[in-house]
Amino acid sequence: MTRSDRMRLFALHGSSELGEQIATSLGCRLAAHEERSFEDGEHKVRPLDTVAGHDVYVVHSLHGGPVESPNDKLCRLLFFIGALKDAGATSVTAVTPYLCYARKDRRTKENDPVTIRYLASLFEAIGASRIVTLDVHNEAAFENAFRCPSIALTTAPLLIGKIKSMAGDRPISIVSPDLGGGKRADLLREALEKALQKPVGMAFVEKHRSSGRVSGDLFAGEVSDAFCVVVDDLISSGGTLVRAAKAARAHGARNVIACVAHGLFMPGAETALADASIDRIIATDTVPSFRLPPGPVLAKLDVISAAPLLAEAIRRLHHNESLADLLMYQA
């Protein structure tokens, strides 16, 4: 049996479409499994293909959806990992393109929970060998929460081609909507400079949040007459991105697009993001845009598949190859 034959790729319900795309990119098929729900709300998940002695990968994006909450999805994934380990899997990697609770990575009030650390304990206790996710909110907090290998991939390789085609020959500037997202923005800037073989600008917007209110008026960077890319890990209500886009416009940006890994599009986003300050929105398919009704926001949304990036990461992990150029942590 070859090393490739010893890999199994599963995708739980709710992530099967993304899983199929990953399997296609890898040139394999999804392994078979059974998911059953019972009258009292309990459930079971079990593999139908042999996993004993195999390197197993389970794809499940842990966002809330029309049917299941993040808690429902998390519980199914954890129980399935346990079942795979019991069935003799050599290793089990949780591939969670969107990782729930990743934003709750520090205490902001007295006795606040640090939920990402508790989440890590659950994955480790059930026997997960490692976890792979995409553009976490705080990469350092994510890495420090886990004792098992934790891999945060960057969307930069997915975004470069789209940005190049949209920007044309215009000067490009990457805009971070807050100082905390500077590392993410700088990774995209460096990747674009390498691809374009020319300088790419950088700008920051000041942002303070207190009791639900956002403030801050400072803007640092040169964006005059530039094609500006506001980059963040996710869109929730859209207010942060619109605020950054308006600031870039006020400082002379000619065009502004928003690029995110995860489009949650919570209630209110369909109104906020319709603002003319944002020309286009680019998001990956880690979270389907089921919350967006037909209208101006959906019309200016471009969705890029994360499957090729996730597939490449899985392939390299299976063959013990370096992920350095795909990581948010790269120097």
C-alpha positions, 0 to 999 in steps of 0.5 A: 500500500502506498502512502497516498493509499493510506490517506482518508478524507472525510467531510461532515454534513454541511461541509460536503460541497467544500469537501468534494472540491478538496477531494477533486483537487487532491485527485481522490474521493471522499471516504464514506461515513454515516451520520444519524440524528435521533428523536431526542436530538442526540446523534452519531457519526461513524466511518464506513470506510476502513481507517485503521492505520490511515492518516485521516483528515476531516473537513468541517467548517464550524460556522452557524447555519440554517440547520445547525449551530456552531455548537452542533457542528463542533460536537459532531466533529469531536465525536467523529474524531473520537470514533476515528481514533477508536477505529484505529486511525494513525492520526486525525487532522481536523480541517476547520476552514472557519473555526468557531470561538476563535475570536474569543481569545482574551479577557476583555472584562473581569472573569471573561472566558478565554474560549479558544483555550477551552476549545483547544482542550476539547480537540486535544482530549478527544485525540485530534493530532492537529488542527488546520484552519484559515485566517484566524482572528489572532494567529498568536492566540490560536497557536498558543491555545493548542498543544497539538500542532495548530496550522493557520493558513493565509488566504493571500495565495488565493487573493493575488490573482483576483486582485491583480485582474481587478487592479490592472496597472493602477498602484495598489495599497493594502489597508488594515482596518485596525492595527491588530490586523497589520500582520495579515495585511502585510502578508498580502502586501508582500505576496502581491509585491512578489507577484507584481514585481513592484511596490505595494503600499500599506495603510492603517486605520485607527480603531478602538472598541468600547461598550460596543462603540467604535472610535478612532480618527487616525489614518496612516499610509499613502492611498492617493489615486490608488486601488485599495484593498481593505483586508480582514479575517471576516465580515460580520455586520460589515461596519469595520470594513465600511469605516476603513473604506470611507477613510481610504476614500477620504484620503484619495483612494480611487477604488476600494475593494474588501477582501476577507476569508470568511463572509458571515454576513450577519443581519445588517450587513446587507445594508452596511455593505451596500455603501458606495465606498466599497466597489467589490467584496471578495470572500472565500467559500468557507462560509456560504453566503446564505444570509445575504438576500438578493440585492446590491451586496450580493451583486458585488460579492465575488466568492473564491474557493478555498478548496485548492489551498486546503487541498495543497495543505493536506497534501503537504501534511500527508507527505511531510512537506513544508507549509511555510509559504502558506502560513500566517506565521511566516516571517 
